[in-house]
Amino acid sequence: MKAAGGLIRSIRAVLVPLLALFALTGEAPSRPPAPPGENREAATARRLSALRRDPLRLRAFLREMPKGGDLHNHLSGAIYAESYLRWAAEDQLCVATATMTIVACNGTPGQMSAGDVLQNAALYNQAIDAMSMRNWNPALNGHDHFFAAFARFGPVSSKLAEMLAEVTTRAASEHVSYLELMLTPDSGPAAIGRSTGWDPDLAQLRRRLLEAGLKDTVIRRVRERLDTAESRQRELLRCGTPAADPGCAVTVRYVAQVGRAAPREVVFAQMLAWFELAGAEPRVVSLNLVQPEDDPTALRDFTLQMTMMDVLHRQYPRVPIALHAGELAEGLVPPEALRFHVRQSVQMGHAVRIGHGTSMMYEDRPMDLLQELAARNVLVEVALSSHEQILSGKGRPHPLPLLLAHHVPVALVTDDMGVSRSTHTGEFVKAVEDHGLDYITLKRMVRNSIEHAFADTVTKKKLRLELENALAAFEQQQAMAAPRPGRTRQ
């Protein structure tokens, strides 16, 4: 009896404090912390493994995971159609209902004020579907619908302050700390390029463009535009006040876009302007070629454009280069176009980051190409949602497993999350569900996104420190919930 009484008293000594804690907090006591010697990273990895077949909990886990930077994000494509329609209404624009395109109101039959579209549920939903991939039938041509969406919201895609506020707020909510946003900083270079004309002597053409005032005019206008937009963004997010939006803490840099489907004199003028700009304005860190890689002009001039990059890189060697390359698929273009785009972008275009690269295994000597990318430490920006939508990629093998197996640096990116109707978290979910990636691999990708960022040294050091602190806090939290080795989750 004495032994039984002692046991009861021991149990009571443990239970009473726990019950008292429950009564005070209304919550059951959490799982005790991991033993001091247990690796929190390993515990977090087990946590992800346990959630792999639990879609809702997996998404919740990945939403909270620190994601570092999004290095491949087209600003105009990152905005959701609902925002564009709301801004169109605020600016008293119209919608051409036949094509669901935002236009200036001019009394043309078939136009309806954007404000009225917002009040008409059927038209409102049709407009969103036309401006994005929402409700798109995967059996149809996603490529054309995707790229056509951008023309439908063109008149309101210049609201830079509002766009910055939206993307930074969303990034902060998904634990993204750094954004490199692609945009066209100024339209001046295209006009100067057309008026100057073409000259196959690229050194001479560069001199003529600079003499035409390309550099000074562009740099001044871009600085003024960014200053105005960022000031207004801070107002919209209440930065510097007690009610500041978390988006205020997201670091933003810009990558200037060159339209690869434009005439060659315009392409060169834009390249030159953005090289000059990136060397003078620290917020603009690089340049990139945009527009469909399969466009007839882009295909015809691909090697010429890489030659332009080669010539200008020698003049501006300190400006890092990121290039879209290999955003193609078998059958989309003739086989010859699949054989060299990634390799030329690295060897001639001097790209240290490649966007997409999904067709690289169709290139000449693809295994050698993988080895070269790894040896050169060229990062591949992997955009899973847009690959699926533009290139019917759900059924096409993605080179991601081969990139990882050959130690090519990889980072997950969103590309055009507004048009794709995706999120930062959604890209991580796809990586786990479609490609079986584990926590350690995801964490390496997150670190890559900061290591391969084009931010200056001081900013990158700050971003690294913030990321490591965030990862440590996340792993500590997840280790509390992770199943212990040898036990299964109940």
C-alpha distance (Angstrom), angle and dihedral (degrees) to the residues before:
residue distance angle dihedral
M1 . . .
K2 3.80 . .
A3 3.81 89.9 .
A4 3.81 91.6 49.2
G5 3.79 91.4 49.2
G6 3.80 91.2 50.4
L7 3.78 91.0 51.3
I8 3.79 91.6 50.7
R9 3.79 91.2 50.1
S10 3.83 90.7 50.2
I11 3.80 92.3 50.9
R12 3.79 90.5 46.7
A13 3.82 90.8 51.4
V14 3.80 89.5 58.1
L15 3.80 99.8 38.4
V16 3.80 100.9 45.2
P17 3.82 96.1 61.8
L18 3.80 90.2 45.1
L19 3.79 92.8 50.6
A20 3.78 90.1 47.3
L21 3.80 90.0 52.7
F22 3.80 90.6 49.6
A23 3.81 90.8 50.3
L24 3.80 91.4 52.7
T25 3.81 98.7 45.0
G26 3.78 102.7 28.4
E27 3.79 87.9 -133.3
A28 3.75 133.1 101.5
P29 3.83 114.5 -112.0
S30 3.78 112.8 -89.8
R31 3.78 123.6 -115.7
P32 3.81 109.2 -77.5
P33 3.80 113.7 -101.1
A34 3.75 120.4 -88.6
P35 3.80 114.4 -86.1
P36 3.83 112.1 -87.7
G37 3.78 93.3 -108.0
E38 3.80 95.7 49.0
N39 3.79 117.8 107.1
R40 3.81 110.0 -119.5
E41 3.78 91.7 -157.0
A42 3.80 90.0 56.3
A43 3.80 90.5 46.5
T44 3.80 90.3 51.6
A45 3.79 90.1 48.8
R46 3.81 89.6 53.5
R47 3.78 88.8 49.3
L48 3.81 91.6 56.1
S49 3.80 90.8 45.2
A50 3.80 90.0 53.2
L51 3.82 91.3 51.1
R52 3.79 96.8 45.2
R53 3.81 93.7 104.1
D54 3.80 95.2 36.6
P55 3.85 101.8 83.0
L56 3.79 98.8 -171.5
R57 3.79 96.3 46.1
L58 3.80 90.0 42.2
R59 3.79 90.4 55.8
A60 3.80 91.2 47.6
F61 3.82 90.1 50.9
L62 3.80 93.0 48.8
R63 3.79 93.8 44.6
E64 3.81 89.5 59.7
M65 3.79 93.8 44.9
P66 3.84 113.6 105.3
K67 3.81 106.5 -113.0
G68 3.78 104.3 -170.8
G69 3.80 111.5 -151.7
D70 3.78 138.1 -6.2
L71 3.80 102.7 -141.3
H72 3.80 99.8 178.2
N73 3.79 111.5 49.2
H74 3.82 124.1 138.3
L75 3.80 104.0 -150.3
S76 3.80 97.0 -147.9
G77 3.81 90.9 48.0
A78 3.80 92.4 46.8
I79 3.81 93.7 66.9
Y80 3.79 118.9 92.4
A81 3.82 116.8 -122.5
E82 3.80 91.1 -120.2
S83 3.80 89.3 66.3
Y84 3.79 93.2 48.2
L85 3.80 91.1 51.6
R86 3.80 91.9 47.8
W87 3.80 91.8 50.1
A88 3.81 90.1 47.1
A89 3.79 89.2 55.5
E90 3.81 91.4 48.0
D91 3.82 89.8 51.3
Q92 3.83 91.4 47.0
L93 3.79 93.7 -118.2
C94 3.79 127.1 151.1
V95 3.80 137.4 -128.1
A96 3.81 121.0 -130.1
T97 3.79 96.3 -137.0
A98 3.81 95.7 -158.5
T99 3.82 91.1 65.7
M100 3.83 100.2 13.5
T101 3.79 90.6 -123.1
I102 3.80 124.0 152.2
V103 3.82 108.8 -122.1
A104 3.78 141.2 163.2
C105 3.81 110.4 -86.9
N106 3.82 109.7 -108.8
G107 3.80 104.5 149.8
T108 3.80 95.2 -98.0
P109 3.83 111.0 156.7
G110 3.79 111.8 -99.6
Q111 3.79 95.2 34.2
M112 3.79 120.3 125.2
S113 3.78 126.0 -176.7
A114 3.79 112.3 -102.1
G115 3.80 87.9 -126.2
D116 3.81 90.2 59.6
V117 3.82 90.7 47.1
L118 3.79 88.5 56.8
Q119 3.80 88.3 57.2
N120 3.82 94.5 48.5
A121 3.81 108.9 76.1
A122 3.81 95.3 -164.3
L123 3.81 95.3 50.3
Y124 3.78 92.1 40.0
N125 3.79 91.5 56.8
Q126 3.80 92.4 44.0
A127 3.81 89.4 53.1
I128 3.81 92.3 51.1
D129 3.80 91.1 49.3
A130 3.83 90.7 49.4
M131 3.82 92.5 49.3
S132 3.78 95.1 47.9
M133 3.79 145.5 19.3
R134 3.79 92.9 -94.2
N135 3.81 111.3 134.8
W136 3.80 90.0 0.6
N137 3.79 114.3 159.3
P138 3.83 106.1 -122.3
A139 3.79 89.7 -150.6
L140 3.81 89.9 66.5
N141 3.81 130.5 70.0
G142 3.79 103.9 -68.8
H143 3.81 92.6 172.3
D144 3.81 95.0 65.2
H145 3.80 95.4 39.8
F146 3.80 91.2 49.6
F147 3.80 96.1 52.7
A148 3.81 93.7 38.8
A149 3.81 89.8 58.7
F150 3.81 92.5 73.1
A151 3.80 93.8 63.3
R152 3.81 90.4 54.0
F153 3.80 95.1 66.4
G154 3.82 99.0 30.9
P155 3.84 98.6 120.3
V156 3.82 92.7 60.0
S157 3.81 99.2 35.9
S158 3.81 90.2 90.5
K159 3.83 94.2 69.8
L160 3.77 90.5 109.0
A161 3.81 99.2 170.5
E162 3.78 94.5 51.1
M163 3.79 91.1 44.7
L164 3.80 92.3 51.3
A165 3.80 90.3 49.4
E166 3.80 91.7 52.5
V167 3.79 97.8 47.7
T168 3.81 96.1 43.2
T169 3.80 92.6 48.2
R170 3.78 90.7 50.7
A171 3.80 92.6 45.3
A172 3.80 92.1 52.8
S173 3.79 91.6 48.9
E174 3.81 89.2 56.1
H175 3.82 95.2 44.1
V176 3.80 96.7 -105.9
S177 3.79 110.6 146.0
Y178 3.82 103.5 -177.3
L179 3.80 134.5 40.9
E180 3.78 131.2 -171.1
L181 3.78 103.3 -164.1
M182 3.79 121.9 -161.8
L183 3.79 115.0 -142.2
T184 3.79 140.9 142.9
P185 3.81 101.8 -105.1
D186 3.81 97.3 -163.7
S187 3.80 138.9 -1.2
G188 3.80 94.5 -142.3
P189 3.82 99.1 92.3
A190 3.80 92.2 59.4
A191 3.81 91.9 54.6
I192 3.81 92.9 45.2
G193 3.81 89.8 48.4
R194 3.79 92.3 53.1
S195 3.79 93.5 47.8
T196 3.81 93.0 46.5
G197 3.80 93.9 48.2
W198 3.78 130.9 -157.1
D199 3.79 128.3 -46.6
P200 3.83 120.8 174.4
D201 3.80 87.7 -149.6
L202 3.81 94.3 85.4
A203 3.80 95.0 -171.8
Q204 3.80 89.7 54.4
L205 3.81 91.3 44.8
R206 3.80 89.9 52.6
R207 3.80 90.9 53.3
R208 3.80 92.0 49.5
L209 3.80 92.8 49.9
L210 3.80 93.0 49.3
E211 3.80 90.6 48.0
A212 3.81 87.7 53.1
G213 3.83 88.8 63.3
L214 3.80 97.7 -102.3
K215 3.80 96.5 142.4
D216 3.78 105.7 44.6
T217 3.79 96.5 39.4
V218 3.78 94.9 48.9
I219 3.80 97.1 45.0
R220 3.80 93.1 49.9
R221 3.81 94.1 47.6
V222 3.79 94.7 45.5
R223 3.79 92.6 49.7
E224 3.78 91.1 50.8
R225 3.80 91.5 48.0
L226 3.80 94.3 49.0
D227 3.81 92.7 44.4
T228 3.81 91.5 52.2
A229 3.80 94.8 44.4
E230 3.79 96.0 46.0
S231 3.80 91.9 47.0
R232 3.79 90.6 52.6
Q233 3.81 91.0 44.3
R234 3.81 89.6 56.4
E235 3.79 89.6 51.1
L236 3.80 92.0 50.3
L237 3.81 90.9 50.0
R238 3.83 93.7 41.8
C239 3.80 90.0 -125.7
G240 3.79 114.3 -172.6
T241 3.80 93.4 26.8
P242 3.82 131.0 98.9
A243 3.82 87.4 -105.8
A244 3.81 94.9 53.4
D245 3.80 116.1 152.4
P246 3.84 114.1 -119.3
G247 3.80 87.0 -120.3
C248 3.80 87.9 76.1
A249 3.81 88.5 75.2
V250 3.83 95.1 55.2
T251 3.81 112.3 105.5
V252 3.82 113.3 -134.0
R253 3.78 130.3 -163.1
Y254 3.81 128.5 170.3
V255 3.79 135.4 -126.8
A256 3.81 113.6 -158.5
Q257 3.80 116.5 -130.7
V258 3.80 126.1 -132.3
G259 3.82 115.5 -163.1
R260 3.80 103.4 -128.5
A261 3.83 92.3 -167.6
A262 3.81 92.6 60.4
P263 3.82 125.7 100.2
R264 3.79 112.9 -75.7
E265 3.82 94.3 -109.8
V266 3.82 90.0 55.1
V267 3.81 92.4 46.4
F268 3.80 92.1 52.5
A269 3.81 93.1 45.5
Q270 3.80 91.3 52.0
M271 3.81 92.4 46.5
L272 3.80 91.4 50.8
A273 3.80 93.0 46.3
W274 3.79 93.1 50.8
F275 3.81 93.6 46.4
E276 3.81 88.0 53.3
L277 3.79 91.3 44.4
A278 3.82 94.9 49.4
G279 3.79 89.5 51.3
A280 3.81 92.6 52.3
E281 3.82 106.9 31.3
P282 3.84 114.4 55.0
R283 3.79 93.8 -157.9
V284 3.83 90.5 63.4
V285 3.78 103.7 67.0
S286 3.81 106.1 169.9
L287 3.79 147.3 -14.0
N288 3.79 134.5 -118.3
L289 3.79 139.7 -171.0
V290 3.80 112.8 -115.7
Q291 3.83 139.1 -179.5
P292 3.82 124.1 72.1
E293 3.78 112.0 -37.4
D294 3.80 88.8 -146.5
D295 3.82 93.8 58.3
P296 3.84 108.8 125.4
T297 3.80 93.4 -119.8
A298 3.79 92.3 45.1
L299 3.80 90.8 51.1
R300 3.80 94.2 45.9
D301 3.81 94.3 47.4
F302 3.80 100.1 36.7
T303 3.82 96.5 110.2
L304 3.81 91.2 40.0
Q305 3.79 90.0 53.7
M306 3.80 90.7 50.0
T307 3.81 87.9 51.4
M308 3.80 88.7 53.3
M309 3.79 89.3 51.5
D310 3.79 91.0 49.4
V311 3.81 92.8 51.9
L312 3.80 94.2 46.5
H313 3.80 94.4 42.8
R314 3.79 88.3 60.2
Q315 3.81 88.7 55.1
Y316 3.81 94.4 44.7
P317 3.82 106.0 28.1
R318 3.82 94.5 159.9
V319 3.81 94.2 62.9
P320 3.83 108.6 92.4
I321 3.79 116.7 -138.0
A322 3.81 131.0 -141.5
L323 3.81 118.6 -175.7
H324 3.77 137.2 -171.4
A325 3.79 105.6 -126.3
G326 3.78 135.4 156.6
E327 3.82 94.7 21.9
L328 3.79 86.4 142.9
A329 3.78 139.6 101.3
E330 3.77 137.7 -152.6
G331 3.80 109.7 -83.4
L332 3.81 94.2 19.9
V333 3.81 91.1 87.5
P334 3.81 135.1 9.8
P335 3.82 113.2 -77.1
E336 3.80 91.8 -108.1
A337 3.82 91.3 65.5
L338 3.80 90.7 58.3
R339 3.79 94.8 56.9
F340 3.81 105.8 76.3
H341 3.82 118.7 7.7
V342 3.80 98.9 106.1
R343 3.80 94.1 41.3
Q344 3.82 93.7 48.5
S345 3.81 90.9 46.7
V346 3.79 89.7 57.7
Q347 3.80 100.8 36.4
M348 3.82 100.9 36.6
G349 3.79 101.6 16.9
H350 3.82 93.1 46.3
A351 3.80 91.8 -137.5
V352 3.78 114.3 174.6
R353 3.79 90.0 -174.7
I354 3.80 127.4 40.5
G355 3.79 121.4 -155.8
H356 3.83 114.5 -140.2
G357 3.82 102.5 -23.6
T358 3.79 89.8 -176.3
S359 3.81 95.0 145.9
M360 3.79 96.0 49.0
M361 3.80 93.5 111.4
Y362 3.82 88.4 63.4
E363 3.80 90.9 60.0
D364 3.77 124.6 101.1
R365 3.83 110.7 -80.3
P366 3.81 94.3 -0.6
M367 3.79 95.5 -177.6
D368 3.79 89.8 55.2
L369 3.80 87.9 49.7
L370 3.80 91.2 55.1
Q371 3.79 90.1 50.7
E372 3.79 90.7 48.9
L373 3.80 92.7 51.0
A374 3.79 90.0 51.0
A375 3.81 93.5 46.2
R376 3.81 92.2 48.9
N377 3.83 91.0 44.3
V378 3.81 90.6 -126.7
L379 3.80 110.9 170.9
V380 3.81 119.3 -138.3
E381 3.81 115.2 -145.8
V382 3.80 104.9 -142.9
A383 3.81 116.4 -154.8
L384 3.79 107.1 -177.2
S385 3.81 100.3 176.8
S386 3.78 96.7 51.0
H387 3.82 90.5 43.6
E388 3.78 88.8 56.4
Q389 3.79 94.4 46.0
I390 3.81 103.6 37.5
L391 3.80 99.8 36.1
S392 3.81 100.2 27.7
G393 3.77 84.0 -111.5
K394 3.80 98.6 166.0
G395 3.77 89.6 85.1
R396 3.79 97.0 31.5
P397 3.79 120.3 85.6
H398 3.79 111.8 -110.3
P399 3.82 117.1 -143.3
L400 3.82 91.4 -131.1
P401 3.84 94.7 107.1
L402 3.80 90.9 49.5
L403 3.80 91.8 48.2
L404 3.78 90.5 53.1
A405 3.80 93.6 44.3
H406 3.81 90.6 53.3
H407 3.82 93.2 46.4
V408 3.80 94.9 -114.4
P409 3.82 108.9 159.1
V410 3.80 111.8 -109.1
A411 3.80 135.2 -174.5
L412 3.79 128.4 -175.8
V413 3.82 114.4 -122.7
T414 3.80 137.1 -179.6
D415 3.84 101.2 -137.6
D416 3.85 98.0 -173.6
M417 3.78 107.4 -3.5
G418 3.81 95.0 170.8
V419 3.78 94.3 53.8
S420 3.81 91.6 39.1
R421 3.84 92.1 45.3
S422 3.78 87.6 -131.9
T423 3.81 135.7 128.9
H424 3.78 138.3 -146.8
T425 3.80 88.3 -102.3
G426 3.79 91.7 47.8
E427 3.80 91.5 61.3
F428 3.81 90.3 54.2
V429 3.80 90.7 47.9
K430 3.81 90.1 53.4
A431 3.79 90.4 49.5
V432 3.80 90.7 55.3
E433 3.80 99.7 38.2
D434 3.81 99.5 38.3
H435 3.81 100.7 32.2
G436 3.79 104.5 25.0
L437 3.80 95.3 -124.0
D438 3.80 116.5 174.9
Y439 3.78 130.1 -143.4
I440 3.79 95.8 -96.9
T441 3.82 91.0 55.0
L442 3.80 92.5 46.7
K443 3.78 90.1 49.5
R444 3.80 90.9 51.5
M445 3.82 89.5 51.5
V446 3.80 90.6 50.4
R447 3.79 90.9 52.4
N448 3.82 89.5 46.9
S449 3.80 89.3 57.1
I450 3.80 89.9 63.4
E451 3.81 98.1 35.3
H452 3.83 91.0 53.7
A453 3.80 95.8 40.5
F454 3.79 116.5 119.9
A455 3.80 93.9 -132.6
D456 3.80 118.8 127.1
T457 3.79 120.3 -92.2
V458 3.80 96.9 -98.8
T459 3.80 93.4 47.5
K460 3.79 92.1 46.4
K461 3.80 91.6 51.2
K462 3.81 89.4 52.9
L463 3.81 91.8 47.4
R464 3.81 91.7 49.7
L465 3.79 92.2 51.9
E466 3.80 92.8 47.1
L467 3.79 91.2 48.6
E468 3.81 94.9 49.5
N469 3.80 91.0 48.7
A470 3.80 90.6 48.6
L471 3.81 92.4 48.2
A472 3.81 91.3 49.3
A473 3.81 91.7 51.3
F474 3.82 91.5 46.2
E475 3.80 92.8 49.9
Q476 3.77 91.8 48.1
Q477 3.79 89.6 53.0
Q478 3.80 93.8 45.9
A479 3.81 93.6 45.3
M480 3.81 88.1 62.8
A481 3.80 89.5 60.4
A482 3.80 99.6 35.2
P483 3.80 118.7 112.3
R484 3.78 113.4 -107.1
P485 3.81 117.0 -113.8
G486 3.77 110.5 -85.2
R487 3.81 93.6 20.7
T488 3.76 130.3 97.2
R489 3.77 125.3 -140.0
Q490 3.78 112.9 -100.1
